[in-house]
Amino acid sequence: MVILGIDPGLAHTGWGIVETRGPVCRARAYGCVETRSHESIDSRLGRIYDEVKTVIERYGPTELAIENVYFGENVKSAVATAQARGAAIVACAKAGLSVGEYTPMQIKQAVVGTGAADKHQVMYMVRNVLALDHEPRPDHAADALAAAVCHANLTRTKNLGKARSFQQ
């Protein structure tokens, strides 16, 4: 299974491609779409769409793992993140990817073992789970890889449960 993980953001949308074979996950590629605040919103969202589309065309994922928007105290930031998330989802929907949506806490729980993990713990575990020789940078790309690992783990668990139910 080839999974595209996305950590959405208007200024920085992290992406990561993870391939699974059985219980083994490996990173194929990762990066970050960057936009500048002086650019128009349509230009920024268009770049996110275009670059996510290019990643899909290049690596051929069949599934998307994307972080849900966290609505904390900064509503303006949450709206901008939601717009970036929408642009990325549209690119994935047009390519026919199935979508898995996860909260930041679910992603941290699946990768680190605690939903209260900090960025350094997430990067450390992503490096180890994916057998990388370095910590993925920027942290937005590491978060995107973490979303993909989360999806891989939860999908594998769900499929094991289905197989057991079928055997019974």
Secondary structure, DSSP 8 states (H G I E B T S, - for coil): -EEEEEE--SSEEEEEEEEEETTEEEEEEEEEEE--TTS-HHHHHHHHHHHHHHHHHHH--SEEEEE-----S-HHHHHHHHHHHHHHHHHHHHTT-EEEEE-HHHHHHHHTS-TT--HHHHHHHHHHHTT-SS--SSHHHHHHHHHHHHHHHHHHHHHHHHHHHHH-
